[in-house]
């Protein structure tokens, strides 16, 4: 059981508007990159294969293929470096972790699509 003071301390670090995506969704993660004194947004697009933790420790893993190699990045949900996460495609999956996609190649990595939920818009902005 967590101590109630931990929840109060973490409250200031938690994102005010929650990110709306699930495991299996194809997402665009907009990350803030600092180059000298300028800031720009870089987009990392891929499939969410895992989500873990809670509170300030919550993370999600995104995987995509670049030049035939699988690339995975782990993002903290509540990081100020993550500007936005936009779900471009939703998939119907039957498990919480999609680590089996690491062993698959080509068309075998496709996931069965699902329609957006009733209260869910097509794009999360």
C-alpha positions as CSV (number, residue, x, y, z in Angstrom):
1,X,0.0,0.0,0.0
2,X,1.3,3.4,-1.0
3,X,1.7,6.2,1.5
4,X,-0.8,9.0,1.0
5,X,1.9,11.6,1.3
6,X,3.6,10.1,-1.8
7,X,0.5,10.8,-3.8
8,X,0.4,14.4,-2.6
9,X,4.1,14.9,-3.5
10,X,3.7,13.4,-7.0
11,X,0.6,15.4,-7.8
12,X,2.5,18.4,-9.0
13,X,4.6,16.3,-11.4
14,X,1.7,14.4,-13.0
15,X,0.4,15.6,-16.4
16,X,-2.8,17.6,-16.1
17,X,-4.4,16.3,-19.3
18,X,-4.0,12.5,-19.5
19,X,-2.6,10.9,-22.7
20,X,-5.3,8.9,-24.5
21,X,-3.8,5.8,-26.0
22,X,-3.5,2.0,-25.3
23,X,-1.2,-0.9,-26.0
24,X,-1.4,-1.9,-29.7
25,X,-2.2,1.7,-30.9
26,X,0.1,3.2,-33.6
27,X,1.1,6.6,-32.1
28,X,3.1,9.7,-33.0
29,X,5.2,10.8,-30.0
30,X,6.1,14.5,-30.2
31,X,9.2,15.0,-28.2
32,X,10.9,18.4,-27.4
33,X,14.5,18.5,-28.5
34,X,16.9,21.3,-27.4
35,X,19.5,22.3,-29.9
36,X,21.6,25.1,-28.4
37,X,19.0,27.7,-27.4
38,X,16.4,26.6,-29.9
39,X,13.7,24.0,-29.2
40,X,12.1,21.8,-31.8
41,X,9.7,19.0,-31.9
42,X,10.7,15.6,-33.2
43,X,8.1,12.9,-34.0
44,X,8.7,9.2,-33.3
45,X,6.0,7.0,-34.9
46,X,5.4,3.4,-34.0
47,X,3.3,0.8,-32.2
48,X,2.9,0.9,-28.4
49,X,4.1,-2.5,-27.2
50,X,4.0,-2.0,-23.5
51,X,2.8,0.3,-20.8
52,X,4.0,0.0,-17.2
53,X,4.2,1.8,-13.8
54,X,1.8,4.3,-12.3
55,X,2.0,7.9,-11.1
56,X,5.3,9.6,-11.9
57,X,6.9,6.3,-12.8
58,X,4.5,5.4,-15.6
59,X,6.3,4.6,-18.9
60,X,5.4,3.3,-22.3
61,X,7.5,1.6,-25.0
62,X,7.1,2.4,-28.7
63,X,8.6,0.2,-31.5
64,X,9.0,0.9,-35.2
65,X,11.2,-0.5,-38.0
66,X,14.0,1.7,-39.5
67,X,15.9,0.3,-42.5
68,X,15.0,-3.3,-41.6
69,X,16.1,-2.9,-37.9
70,X,13.6,-2.7,-35.0
71,X,14.0,0.5,-32.9
72,X,12.3,0.8,-29.5
73,X,12.1,3.9,-27.3
74,X,10.8,4.1,-23.8
75,X,9.0,7.4,-22.9
76,X,7.9,8.6,-19.5
77,X,4.2,9.5,-19.6
78,X,4.6,12.5,-17.3
79,X,7.8,13.9,-18.8
80,X,7.8,17.6,-19.9
81,X,9.9,16.4,-22.9
82,X,6.9,14.5,-24.3
83,X,4.9,17.3,-25.8
84,X,2.0,15.1,-27.2
85,X,1.0,11.6,-28.1
86,X,-1.4,11.2,-31.0
87,X,-2.9,7.9,-31.7
88,X,-3.2,7.5,-35.5
89,X,-4.5,3.9,-35.5
90,X,-6.1,1.7,-32.9
91,X,-5.6,-2.1,-32.8
92,X,-7.5,-4.8,-31.0
93,X,-5.0,-6.8,-28.9
94,X,-5.6,-9.5,-26.3
95,X,-2.6,-8.9,-24.1
96,X,-1.0,-6.1,-22.1
97,X,2.6,-6.6,-23.5
98,X,3.2,-7.1,-27.2
99,X,6.8,-8.3,-26.9
100,X,6.1,-11.1,-29.4
101,X,6.3,-8.4,-32.2
102,X,10.0,-8.3,-31.7
103,X,10.4,-11.8,-33.3
104,X,8.1,-11.0,-36.3
105,X,9.0,-9.5,-39.6
106,X,7.1,-7.8,-42.4
107,X,3.3,-8.5,-42.7
108,X,3.4,-10.7,-39.6
109,X,3.7,-7.6,-37.4
110,X,0.3,-6.3,-38.5
111,X,-2.3,-5.9,-35.8
112,X,-6.1,-6.2,-36.2
113,X,-7.7,-2.8,-36.3
114,X,-10.6,-1.7,-34.2
115,X,-13.0,1.2,-34.4
116,X,-12.7,4.2,-32.1
117,X,-14.7,4.0,-28.9
118,X,-17.9,6.0,-28.6
119,X,-16.4,8.8,-26.6
120,X,-13.1,8.8,-28.4
121,X,-12.3,11.2,-31.2
122,X,-10.3,10.1,-34.3
123,X,-7.3,12.2,-33.3
124,X,-6.1,13.0,-29.8
125,X,-5.1,16.6,-29.6
